[in-house]
Amino acid sequence: MQEGLHQEKELREKGVADPQIHQMREHLYNKNITTIWDIQDAYDADYFGLKDRCPFGSYGLCCRNCDMGPCRLLSEEMPEHVKAVSPGLNRSGCGKTKDSMVASMYLQTVIRGVSSHIGHAFHILRCFSKVAKGEISSYSIKDERKLKSVALNLGIRVEGKGKLEIAEEISEAAWDDLSGRQNEKPMRFAMALAPKNIEKLKDAKLVPTQGVAESIIQGVHSTAQGNTNSLFGLLHHSLFLAALDIVSLYISTELQDILFGSPSPKTSEIGLNVLKKDMVNIVVHGHLPLLSEKVVELAPGFKKDAEAAGAKGVNVVGICCSGNEILMRQGVPLAGSTIMQELVIGTGLVEAICVDVQCIYPSLSAIKKEFHTKLITTMPEGRMEGEQFIHFKEEEANEAAVKIIQEAISAYRNRNINKSFLPSTAPQTLVAGFSVESFMDILSKLDSKNPLFPLIDLIKSGGIKGVALLVGCLSPKVQTDMSHVSIAKEMIKNNVLVLATGCAATACGRHGLLNSQASKYAGLSLRKVLETLGEKAGLGMSLPPVLHFGSCVDNSRAVILASALADALGASLDQLPIVVSAAEQAVEKATAIYLGAAALGFTTHIGVVPKLGGSPFAVKVLTEDLEKISGGKIIIEVDPLGAARKMLEVIYSKRKNLGI
C-alpha cells in the first residue's frame, strides 16, 4: 500500500490536465481563494513530522468511535519515521486487532455510502407514491412504456389497469423492499435486475433481501464498541450491503425514468464557458432530479423578469449528477464535474447555486462570500450553516423552484463584472443520454425482433472485445480526470466498448471522448461498429466510443444490460467479458458502488489506495478470495495504464472461458 501512496503523489505532481481547471485554479489562487487542489498540496508538505497525510488513517488503523480512544495501531509497512512516533501497540483500548479495526472502519464507510443512495431512493419513492395516489399535480408519469416494463419485470399484471393503478403497485413493491422486515425473501427489485443464473450469489448469501433499514442498522450495530470481531463477518456484511446498494440504485433509476422519461441521446456542451455573461446563471447541483427538473421547466417563463434586471434571460446549467440528470433528459449543458464546483462559483458569473443532497462541498460557503452568488440549500440532509434554506417538498415543488429563480434574478443586480473570469478554452461538444432502452432502440435498427442479438454477435466475433464501465468520482489525490481518460482511451484502442456514469462520464466529456470525433482513438473493429450504429440510428455520425450512461445513480443501467447478455449467453454475471473501474473513487458512495459491482461478480478496479493497508486479511479477501465467493474481485492499481492492462487481461480470459 505504501508504494501505491507514493504513486498517487507522483501522479498528482503532474498537475491538472484540464486547461479550464488549470486556468481557473490559477485565477483563484492569485485572489487568495483556496480550492480543493490547494488543500491537497498542503497535505504534501511536512505534516506534523509524518510527511503526507496521517498514515494511521491512510492504513485504516485509527479508531475514534468510543471515548476510550482515539486508538491507533502500527502497520509494518509504514515508513520508519512513523514507527518512531508510534506506541507500537497491537490492540486498541477495547481489544481490536489491526484486522478487526480495518474491517470495522471499512464497513462504516460502506454503510454511509449505501445510506446515501437509499436516502435518495426514499426521496424519489415518496414523490412517486404521491403521484400514483393522485396526491400531487406538480409531477406526472411521463414514460408509460417504462412504467409497464417495470411492472412486468416485478410480476405485476398490467392488462386492464390504468397507469396510476400500475404505479401504485410498483410503489408498494418498492416500499416493501426498502422498508419491509428483515427476512430470507429476496427483494423483488433484486430479482427483476438479476439474470436467471444467480446460484453463486445465493450460495454466498449476497442476494439482497427485503428490509434495507434493518440491514443497515445491523451493520451500524456490529461496528459499535464491544460488538462484532468476526473479520469475515464484517467484510461479508460490507459485501451484502454493497450488493443491496446496486438494487437501491436500480429502484431510483427505474422510478425516475417513469416520472421524467427514459433518457435518449442528446447533443450538448460541457465546460465553464456554458455560463453566460449576459444572462442570469443558475447552477443546479446534487443528485435529485426532483428539484433540477422543476428549475429547468419553469426558468424560461422568467425571461421578462430577467430582462427587467438587465439580463437577456435565465440560463440554467448543471454540475454533478443533478446536472447529468437534466443533461441526459433535457440537453441542458454542464458547467463541469463535481470537483469543479468551487471553480464554477469562482467565475463570478453565478447568481445562484441551488443544491439538494450529496457531493456538495462545505467550502462553497466560504468561496461564495467573495462574490454575489447565493447558495441555496433545499434538503434537510444538505443544509449549511448561515446559508439560505428553501425547503423543497413535492407538494410545493413549483413554488420552491419559482423562489429559487426569483432569488437568482435578484442577485444578478449585484453582479460585479470586474470580478468575473472565464477560461479562454471553448466548451466541448458531447452526446449524452444513453440508456438501456435507447441503446436497444439503436440495436433494433439492425434486428427489430431481437435487438440484443447484434450486440451478442459483435462480442462473439470480436468486433467488440468486451465492455468496461467507468464509475465514481474525480480525485485531487491523483492527476484529476486522467485516470478515467487514460483507461478509457486504452480500452477503446483495444476494441472494448466503454460505458461511463457520473463524474467519470463528465471527465471523459471534458476531454472530448463523448463525441463522434473521439472514434479516432478506437481500434479498427470498434470504430466500424460505432460508425454502423450511428448510421443506422440516423444520427448522421459515429456513436461516441464512450457512451454516457447517466448519473452515478444510474450504474444499474449497465447491470440491466449485463443481465440481459448473461441470459442470452446462458452465463452468470461473473463469466461475462465485462469489467468495472472506479479509477478516482473519493466519497463513501463510490466505495459502495465499486464493492457492489465486485459483490455481483464483476472484476472491479480502484485507482486510489483504500484505507485497507493495515489488514493483509482484508486485502486478501477482497482482491483474491472474493473471486471464489461471488466470482468478482477488486484490483487495486494506481497507475491507469497498468490498470487498463490488467482489466484487458480479465476480458480476454473471460472470452476464452466462454469459448469466444
LINRACOR-V738222 format. One record per residue. N is the residue number from 1. SS is DSSP state (H for helix, E for strand, - for the rest). D_CENTER is the distance of its C-alpha to the mean C-alpha in whole Angstrom. Layout:
# LINRACOR-V738222
N/SS/D_CENTER
N/SS/D_CENTER
This chain:
# LINRACOR-V738222
1/-/25
2/H/27
3/H/27
4/H/23
5/H/23
6/H/26
7/H/24
8/H/21
9/H/24
10/H/25
11/H/22
12/H/22
13/-/26
14/-/25
15/-/24
16/-/21
17/-/21
18/-/20
19/H/24
20/H/22
21/H/21
22/H/24
23/H/26
24/H/24
25/H/24
26/H/28
27/H/29
28/H/27
29/H/29
30/H/32
31/-/32
32/-/31
33/-/28
34/-/25
35/-/22
36/H/19
37/H/21
38/H/24
39/H/23
40/H/22
41/H/25
42/H/27
43/H/26
44/-/27
45/-/31
46/-/33
47/-/31
48/-/34
49/-/36
50/-/33
51/-/31
52/-/28
53/-/25
54/-/27
55/H/27
56/H/28
57/H/24
58/H/23
59/-/24
60/-/23
61/-/27
62/E/27
63/E/28
64/-/28
65/-/28
66/-/32
67/-/34
68/-/36
69/-/34
70/-/32
71/E/32
72/E/32
73/-/32
74/-/33
75/-/32
76/-/34
77/-/32
78/-/32
79/-/34
80/H/37
81/H/37
82/H/35
83/H/37
84/-/40
85/-/38
86/-/37
87/-/39
88/-/39
89/-/38
90/-/37
91/-/36
92/-/35
93/-/37
94/-/36
95/-/36
96/-/33
97/-/33
98/H/30
99/H/29
100/H/29
101/H/27
102/H/24
103/H/24
104/H/24
105/H/22
106/H/19
107/H/19
108/H/19
109/H/16
110/H/14
111/H/16
112/H/14
113/H/11
114/H/12
115/H/14
116/H/11
117/H/10
118/H/14
119/H/15
120/H/13
121/H/14
122/H/18
123/H/17
124/H/17
125/H/19
126/H/22
127/H/22
128/H/22
129/H/25
130/H/27
131/H/27
132/H/28
133/-/31
134/-/32
135/-/31
136/-/29
137/-/30
138/-/27
139/-/25
140/-/26
141/-/25
142/-/24
143/-/24
144/H/27
145/H/26
146/H/23
147/H/24
148/H/27
149/H/25
150/H/23
151/H/26
152/H/27
153/H/25
154/-/25
155/-/29
156/-/30
157/-/33
158/-/33
159/-/36
160/-/38
161/-/35
162/-/34
163/H/31
164/H/30
165/H/32
166/H/30
167/H/27
168/H/28
169/H/29
170/H/25
171/H/24
172/H/27
173/H/25
174/H/22
175/H/23
176/H/25
177/H/22
178/H/21
179/H/24
180/-/26
181/-/28
182/-/27
183/-/29
184/-/29
185/-/28
186/E/25
187/-/23
188/H/24
189/H/20
190/H/20
191/H/23
192/H/22
193/H/19
194/-/20
195/-/23
196/-/27
197/-/27
198/-/25
199/H/28
200/H/27
201/H/24
202/H/27
203/H/29
204/-/26
205/-/26
206/-/22
207/-/22
208/-/20
209/E/23
210/-/24
211/-/24
212/H/20
213/H/22
214/H/25
215/H/22
216/H/20
217/H/24
218/H/25
219/H/23
220/H/23
221/H/27
222/H/27
223/H/26
224/-/28
225/-/31
226/-/34
227/-/32
228/-/30
229/-/31
230/-/30
231/H/28
232/H/27
233/H/27
234/H/24
235/H/22
236/H/23
237/H/22
238/H/18
239/H/18
240/H/19
241/H/17
242/H/14
243/H/15
244/H/16
245/H/12
246/H/11
247/H/14
248/H/13
249/H/10
250/H/13
251/H/15
252/H/13
253/H/12
254/H/16
255/H/17
256/H/16
257/H/17
258/H/20
259/H/21
260/H/19
261/-/20
262/-/18
263/-/17
264/-/19
265/-/19
266/E/20
267/E/21
268/E/20
269/E/20
270/E/18
271/-/19
272/H/21
273/H/24
274/H/23
275/-/24
276/-/28
277/-/31
278/-/33
279/-/30
280/E/29
281/E/25
282/E/23
283/E/19
284/E/17
285/E/14
286/E/11
287/-/9
288/-/13
289/H/14
290/H/18
291/H/19
292/H/17
293/H/19
294/H/22
295/H/22
296/H/22
297/H/25
298/H/27
299/H/27
300/H/29
301/H/32
302/H/32
303/H/34
304/H/37
305/H/36
306/H/34
307/H/37
308/H/39
309/-/37
310/-/38
311/-/35
312/-/34
313/-/32
314/E/28
315/E/25
316/E/22
317/E/19
318/E/15
319/E/13
320/H/9
321/H/8
322/H/11
323/H/12
324/H/10
325/H/12
326/H/15
327/H/15
328/H/15
329/H/17
330/H/20
331/-/19
332/-/19
333/-/18
334/E/16
335/E/17
336/E/15
337/-/11
338/H/10
339/H/13
340/H/15
341/H/16
342/H/19
343/H/20
344/H/20
345/H/22
346/H/24
347/-/25
348/-/28
349/-/27
350/-/25
351/-/27
352/E/24
353/E/20
354/E/19
355/E/17
356/-/15
357/-/13
358/-/11
359/-/10
360/-/14
361/-/16
362/-/19
363/-/21
364/H/21
365/H/24
366/H/26
367/H/25
368/H/26
369/-/29
370/-/30
371/-/30
372/-/30
373/-/27
374/E/26
375/E/23
376/E/23
377/E/21
378/-/21
379/-/20
380/H/21
381/H/18
382/H/18
383/-/21
384/-/23
385/-/26
386/-/29
387/-/26
388/E/27
389/E/26
390/-/26
391/-/25
392/-/23
393/-/24
394/H/24
395/H/28
396/H/28
397/H/25
398/H/27
399/H/29
400/H/26
401/H/25
402/H/29
403/H/29
404/H/26
405/H/27
406/H/31
407/H/30
408/H/28
409/H/31
410/H/33
411/H/31
412/H/32
413/-/36
414/-/35
415/-/33
416/-/35
417/H/35
418/H/36
419/H/33
420/-/31
421/-/29
422/-/27
423/-/27
424/-/29
425/-/27
426/-/26
427/-/22
428/E/21
429/E/21
430/E/19
431/E/18
432/E/15
433/-/15
434/-/15
435/-/15
436/H/17
437/H/20
438/H/20
439/H/20
440/H/23
441/H/25
442/H/25
443/H/26
444/-/29
445/-/30
446/-/31
447/-/32
448/-/32
449/-/33
450/-/31
451/H/28
452/H/26
453/H/29
454/H/29
455/H/25
456/H/27
457/H/30
458/H/28
459/H/26
460/H/30
461/H/32
462/-/29
463/-/29
464/-/25
465/-/25
466/E/22
467/E/18
468/E/15
469/E/11
470/E/9
471/-/6
472/-/4
473/-/6
474/-/10
475/-/13
476/-/16
477/-/18
478/-/18
479/-/19
480/-/16
481/-/14
482/H/17
483/H/15
484/H/13
485/H/16
486/H/19
487/H/17
488/H/16
489/H/20
490/H/21
491/H/20
492/H/21
493/H/24
494/-/25
495/-/24
496/E/21
497/E/19
498/E/15
499/E/13
500/E/9
501/-/6
502/H/4
503/H/6
504/H/8
505/H/9
506/H/11
507/H/12
508/H/14
509/H/15
510/H/17
511/-/18
512/-/20
513/-/18
514/-/17
515/-/21
516/H/24
517/H/25
518/H/23
519/H/24
520/H/27
521/H/25
522/-/25
523/-/27
524/H/30
525/H/30
526/H/26
527/H/27
528/H/30
529/H/27
530/H/25
531/H/28
532/H/30
533/H/27
534/H/27
535/H/30
536/H/30
537/-/28
538/-/30
539/-/27
540/-/30
541/-/28
542/-/26
543/-/23
544/-/20
545/-/20
546/E/16
547/E/15
548/E/12
549/-/11
550/-/9
551/-/6
552/H/3
553/H/6
554/H/8
555/H/7
556/H/11
557/H/12
558/H/13
559/H/14
560/H/16
561/H/18
562/H/18
563/H/20
564/H/22
565/H/23
566/H/24
567/H/26
568/H/28
569/H/28
570/-/29
571/-/27
572/-/24
573/H/21
574/H/22
575/H/24
576/-/22
577/-/22
578/E/18
579/E/16
580/E/12
581/E/12
582/E/9
583/-/12
584/-/11
585/-/9
586/-/10
587/-/9
588/H/10
589/H/7
590/H/6
591/H/10
592/H/10
593/H/8
594/H/10
595/H/13
596/H/12
597/H/12
598/H/16
599/H/17
600/H/17
601/-/19
602/-/17
603/E/18
604/E/15
605/E/15
606/E/14
607/-/15
608/-/15
609/-/18
610/-/17
611/-/20
612/-/22
613/-/24
614/-/27
615/-/27
616/H/28
617/H/28
618/H/24
619/H/24
620/H/26
621/H/25
622/H/21
623/H/22
624/H/25
625/H/26
626/H/23
627/H/24
628/H/27
629/H/25
630/-/23
631/-/23
632/-/20
633/E/20
634/E/18
635/E/19
636/E/19
637/-/20
638/-/19
639/-/21
640/H/19
641/H/22
642/H/23
643/H/20
644/H/20
645/H/23
646/H/23
647/H/20
648/H/23
649/H/25
650/H/23
651/H/23
652/H/27
653/H/28
654/H/26
655/H/28
656/H/31
657/H/31
658/H/30
659/-/33
660/-/32
